[in-house]
Amino acid sequence: MSTKEKIKEEVDVLEQRTNQHEIVLHNDEVNTFDFVIESLIDVCDHTLEQAEQCTILVHYKGKCTVKSGEYKDLEPRCSKLLQLGLSAELV
C-alpha cells in the first residue's frame, strides 16, 4: 500500500466519524434511576450495565452521550426518549 493510499484511507475514516451524531441525555431531577435505566435499555438497546453507568454519569455530570450513530437511526430513538419525559437532544 502506498503512502498516498494510506493517507486517503485515514481521511475517509475520519470523514465517516465526523458524520456520526449522538443522543445526549441530560439530568432532569424528575425521573427515577430505575425509569431512566429501563428507558435506555428499551430505546437505546443498552445492556443493564451500560444503562446504569450512563444514568450515574447523567446524575453526577449533568449529561452523557447515550447513543452514537447515523441521524436516521438516532432521530426516532431521541423522539421516544423525549416522549417518555426524559431530557435528551440529538447533536
C-alpha positions as CSV (number, residue, x, y, z in Angstrom):
1,M,0.0,0.0,0.0
2,S,1.4,3.4,-1.0
3,T,1.6,6.3,1.4
4,K,-0.9,8.2,-0.7
5,E,-3.4,5.4,-0.4
6,K,-2.9,5.1,3.3
7,I,-3.5,8.8,3.8
8,K,-6.7,8.7,1.7
9,E,-7.9,5.7,3.7
10,E,-7.3,7.6,7.0
11,V,-9.1,10.7,5.7
12,D,-12.1,8.5,4.6
13,V,-12.2,7.0,8.2
14,L,-12.1,10.5,9.7
15,E,-14.9,11.7,7.5
16,Q,-17.1,8.8,8.4
17,R,-16.6,9.5,12.1
18,T,-17.5,13.2,11.7
19,N,-20.8,12.2,10.1
20,Q,-21.8,10.5,13.3
21,H,-24.4,12.0,15.6
22,E,-25.1,11.5,19.3
23,I,-28.0,11.4,21.6
24,V,-27.1,13.3,24.8
25,L,-29.2,12.6,27.9
26,H,-29.5,15.5,30.4
27,N,-30.2,15.3,34.2
28,D,-33.7,16.4,35.0
29,E,-34.3,15.8,38.7
30,V,-37.7,14.3,37.9
31,N,-37.3,10.8,36.7
32,T,-36.1,7.9,38.9
33,F,-32.9,6.0,38.3
34,D,-34.9,2.9,37.6
35,F,-37.1,4.6,35.0
36,V,-34.1,6.1,33.2
37,I,-32.3,2.7,33.2
38,E,-35.4,0.9,31.8
39,S,-35.8,3.6,29.1
40,L,-32.2,3.3,28.0
41,I,-32.5,-0.5,27.8
42,D,-35.7,-0.3,25.8
43,V,-35.0,2.7,23.5
44,C,-31.2,2.6,23.1
45,D,-30.6,-1.2,23.3
46,H,-28.3,-0.8,26.3
47,T,-27.3,-3.6,28.5
48,L,-28.2,-3.3,32.2
49,E,-24.6,-2.3,33.0
50,Q,-24.5,0.3,30.2
51,A,-27.8,1.9,31.3
52,E,-26.7,2.0,34.9
53,Q,-23.4,3.6,34.0
54,C,-25.0,6.2,31.8
55,T,-27.6,7.0,34.4
56,I,-24.9,7.6,37.1
57,L,-22.9,9.8,34.7
58,V,-26.0,11.9,33.9
59,H,-26.7,12.3,37.6
60,Y,-23.2,13.4,38.6
61,K,-22.0,15.1,35.4
62,G,-25.3,16.6,34.2
63,K,-25.3,14.8,30.8
64,C,-24.0,11.8,29.0
65,T,-23.9,10.6,25.4
66,V,-26.1,7.5,25.4
67,K,-26.0,6.5,21.7
68,S,-23.9,7.4,18.7
69,G,-24.7,6.7,15.0
70,E,-26.4,7.9,11.9
71,Y,-29.1,10.5,12.2
72,K,-31.8,8.4,10.6
73,D,-31.3,5.7,13.3
74,L,-31.0,8.2,16.2
75,E,-33.8,10.5,15.5
76,P,-36.7,8.1,16.3
77,R,-34.8,7.0,19.4
78,C,-34.3,10.5,20.7
79,S,-38.0,11.3,20.0
80,K,-39.0,8.2,22.0
81,L,-36.8,9.3,25.0
82,L,-38.5,12.8,24.8
83,Q,-42.0,11.1,24.7
84,L,-41.1,9.2,27.8
85,G,-40.4,12.5,29.6
86,L,-36.6,12.4,29.5
87,S,-34.4,15.4,28.6
88,A,-32.5,14.4,25.5
89,E,-31.0,16.1,22.4
90,L,-29.7,14.9,19.1
91,V,-26.3,16.5,18.2
